[in-house]
Amino acid sequence: MRIDAHQHFWHYDPARDAWITEEMSVLRRNFLPDELEAHLAAHEIEGSVAVQADQSEHETDFLLQLAARYPSILGVVGWVDLAAADLVERLEHFSGFERFCGVRHIAQAEPDDFLEREDIVRGIGQLRDFGLTYDILVYPPQLPAAIALVQELPDQRFVVDHLAKPRIRDGEMEPWATQMRELATHPNVWCKVSGLVTEADWTQWHADDIRPYLDVVFEAFGPERLMFGSDWPVCLLAGSYRRVVELIGDYAADFSAVERDALFGGTAQRFYRLSV
């Protein structure tokens, strides 16, 4: 089964979505499942994982409501307050929804040591009891904290979103490459091949700009721990859904059928334990 392991939905709200700046105006509208399903069908992708973009349980409820209406939404990675005193109760509540499969916090917007905070580590440590995953969303300077986190919680399943957003636009490889290789030494860590075109030059990127970063993670993780994600609609800042699919598909053209199946669905299905 082919799966898009990372995309978003929203009803655009200028106040809530202030992160969508003027140069990102293409994102200043609603993005909902009916539109995505046309893209999925065009590329023979049967389903997707909807990931939070707002730090609120209101959005988590919104995504779960969509998942109840659209069978193509195979899983929801939502948000909960990891430092809340009632975290266990909130996890019990959301775990009652079959398609609630994981949690994410927009750690890239936090101080570099956020993922090392005692209360955050303790909160993430609660996810394992509910069979939930954790998506790590960070910039390269925050990778040391991510490494410390996965070491602290070796039984928790983690996935790094967007290759930890390497500085593709600037052609910068280190220390990102060394730190990603270190993350990959931990068997409880997977990685999403997603969000890359928006880390390159939005108007002039070429596949050759991105290939060196793909080389690093494919060597480090292998296809069995990598999963394709479109990052739609954010990808539209730098390219169409088709261009994003073709970028990764062309890179994997010489892979075995087993490796391509893992990259484009099997890994995501196993990692998130999706019912398909």
C-alpha positions in Angstrom: 0.0 0.0 0.0 1.4 3.4 -1.0 1.1 6.0 1.8 1.9 9.7 2.1 3.3 9.7 5.7 3.2 13.5 6.3 0.6 16.1 5.2 -1.6 18.8 6.8 -5.2 20.1 6.7 -6.5 23.4 7.9 -9.3 25.9 7.7 -7.2 29.0 7.3 -7.4 31.5 10.2 -5.3 34.7 9.9 -4.9 35.0 13.6 -4.1 31.5 14.4 -2.0 30.9 11.3 0.2 34.0 11.7 3.2 31.8 10.8 2.0 32.0 7.2 3.8 35.1 6.2 3.2 37.3 3.1 5.8 35.4 1.1 3.9 32.2 1.9 0.5 33.6 0.7 -0.2 30.6 -1.4 -1.0 28.8 1.9 -3.6 31.4 3.0 -6.6 29.4 2.2 -8.3 26.2 3.3 -6.7 22.8 2.6 -9.0 19.8 3.1 -9.1 16.1 2.2 -11.1 16.4 -1.0 -8.3 18.4 -2.6 -5.6 16.1 -1.3 -7.4 12.9 -2.5 -7.1 14.1 -6.1 -3.3 14.2 -5.7 -3.2 10.9 -4.0 -5.2 9.2 -6.8 -3.0 10.7 -9.5 0.0 9.0 -8.0 -1.7 5.8 -6.9 -1.3 6.6 -3.2 -4.0 5.0 -1.2 -3.8 7.0 2.1 -2.0 9.5 4.2 -1.0 10.5 7.7 -2.4 13.9 8.8 0.0 15.8 11.1 -0.7 18.6 13.4 0.3 22.2 12.4 -1.2 24.0 15.4 -0.4 23.6 19.1 -4.0 22.9 20.3 -6.2 20.0 21.1 -8.9 21.8 19.0 -6.9 21.0 15.9 -6.3 17.4 17.1 -10.1 17.1 17.4 -10.5 18.6 13.9 -8.1 16.1 12.4 -9.8 13.2 14.1 -13.2 14.4 12.8 -11.8 14.4 9.3 -10.4 11.0 9.8 -13.8 9.7 10.8 -15.2 11.0 7.5 -12.4 10.2 5.1 -11.0 6.6 5.0 -7.9 7.9 3.1 -6.7 9.5 6.4 -5.1 6.4 7.8 -3.6 8.0 10.9 -3.5 11.3 12.9 -0.4 12.7 14.6 -1.9 15.2 17.0 -0.9 17.6 19.7 -1.3 17.4 23.4 0.4 19.4 26.2 3.3 17.1 27.1 4.0 19.1 30.3 0.3 19.0 31.5 -0.5 17.5 34.9 -3.4 15.6 33.3 -1.4 14.3 30.4 -2.2 10.6 31.1 -6.0 11.5 31.1 -5.6 13.3 27.8 -3.7 10.4 26.2 -6.4 8.0 27.4 -9.0 10.2 25.8 -7.3 10.5 22.4 -6.2 6.9 22.4 -9.9 6.0 22.2 -9.8 7.1 18.6 -8.6 4.3 16.3 -6.7 6.6 14.0 -4.9 8.6 16.6 -1.4 7.2 16.2 1.1 9.7 17.5 2.0 13.1 19.0 4.0 16.0 17.8 5.1 19.3 19.3 6.6 22.1 17.1 9.9 21.9 18.9 11.6 23.9 16.1 10.0 27.0 17.5 11.3 26.3 21.0 14.7 26.8 22.7 17.4 24.4 21.4 17.3 22.4 24.7 13.5 22.0 24.7 13.6 18.2 24.1 15.9 17.8 27.1 13.6 19.5 29.5 12.7 17.1 32.3 9.0 17.7 32.0 9.0 17.2 28.3 11.1 14.0 28.5 8.7 12.7 31.2 5.7 13.6 29.0 7.1 11.9 25.9 8.0 8.9 28.1 4.2 8.4 28.7 3.5 7.8 25.0 4.9 4.3 25.0 2.2 3.1 27.4 -0.4 4.0 24.9 1.4 2.6 21.8 1.9 6.2 20.5 4.8 7.5 18.4 6.5 10.9 18.6 7.4 13.0 15.6 10.6 15.1 16.2 10.4 18.4 14.4 13.6 20.3 14.8 16.2 22.5 13.1 19.8 21.3 12.9 21.0 23.2 16.0 18.4 21.2 18.0 19.7 17.8 16.9 22.0 17.4 20.0 18.8 17.6 22.2 17.0 15.2 19.9 19.9 12.7 20.3 19.8 13.0 24.0 16.0 12.4 24.0 16.2 9.2 22.0 19.0 7.9 24.2 16.9 8.7 27.3 13.9 6.8 26.0 15.2 3.8 24.1 11.8 2.0 24.1 9.9 4.9 22.5 9.4 5.0 18.7 10.6 8.3 17.2 10.5 9.7 13.7 12.5 12.7 12.5 10.4 15.0 10.3 11.9 16.6 7.2 15.4 15.2 7.8 15.6 17.8 10.6 15.5 20.6 8.0 19.1 20.7 6.7 20.2 24.0 5.2 19.9 22.9 1.6 19.6 26.4 0.4 23.1 27.2 1.7 24.6 23.8 0.8 25.5 23.2 4.4 26.2 19.6 5.4 27.9 19.6 8.7 27.3 19.1 11.6 23.9 18.0 10.3 25.2 14.9 8.5 27.2 13.6 11.4 24.4 14.1 13.9 21.8 12.4 11.6 24.2 9.4 11.3 24.3 9.4 15.1 20.5 9.4 15.4 20.4 6.5 13.0 22.5 4.4 15.3 19.5 4.2 17.6 17.1 1.5 16.4 14.1 3.3 17.9 14.5 6.2 15.4 13.0 6.5 11.9 13.1 9.4 9.5 10.6 11.1 7.1 11.8 11.9 3.6 9.7 15.0 3.5 9.8 18.8 3.6 13.0 19.0 1.5 12.0 21.3 -1.3 11.1 24.1 1.1 14.5 23.9 2.7 16.0 24.5 -0.8 15.7 27.6 -2.9 11.9 27.8 -3.4 12.1 29.1 -7.0 15.3 27.6 -8.4 15.9 24.2 -6.6 17.1 21.2 -8.6 17.1 17.6 -7.7 20.9 17.7 -7.6 20.7 20.2 -4.7 18.8 17.7 -2.6 20.5 14.5 -3.6 23.5 14.8 -1.2 21.1 15.0 1.8 19.2 12.0 0.6 22.4 10.1 0.2 23.2 10.7 3.9 19.9 9.5 5.3 19.5 6.5 2.9 23.0 5.3 3.9 22.3 5.9 7.6 18.8 4.6 8.0 18.1 2.4 5.0 14.7 2.3 3.3 13.3 0.1 6.0 13.4 3.1 8.4 12.6 5.9 5.9 9.1 7.0 4.8 8.0 9.3 2.0 5.9 12.4 3.0 4.7 15.2 0.7 4.4 17.9 3.4 1.4 19.1 1.4 0.3 21.8 1.3 3.5 23.4 2.7 5.4 21.9 -0.2 3.4 24.2 -2.6 5.8 27.0 -1.5 8.4 25.4 -3.7 6.8 22.8 -5.9 3.7 20.9 -6.8 2.6 17.6 -5.3 3.7 15.9 -8.5 7.2 17.4 -8.3 7.7 16.2 -4.7 6.6 12.7 -5.6 8.8 12.6 -8.6 11.8 13.9 -6.7 11.8 11.0 -4.4 10.6 8.5 -7.0 13.4 9.4 -9.3 15.9 9.1 -6.5 14.6 5.6 -5.7 14.3 4.4 -9.3 17.2 2.0 -9.0 16.0 0.6 -5.6 14.6 -2.9 -5.4 10.9 -3.3 -5.4 11.0 -4.2 -1.7 12.9 -1.1 -0.9 10.6 1.2 -2.9 7.6 -0.5 -1.2 9.1 0.3 2.2 9.8 3.9 1.3 6.4 4.6 -0.2 4.2 2.9 2.4 5.5 -0.1 4.2 7.7 1.8 6.7 5.0 4.2 7.6 2.4 1.4 8.0 4.7 -0.5 10.4 6.0 2.6 12.3 2.6 4.1 12.9 0.9 0.6 13.1 -1.7 1.8 10.7 -4.9 -0.3 10.1 -5.1 -0.6 6.3 
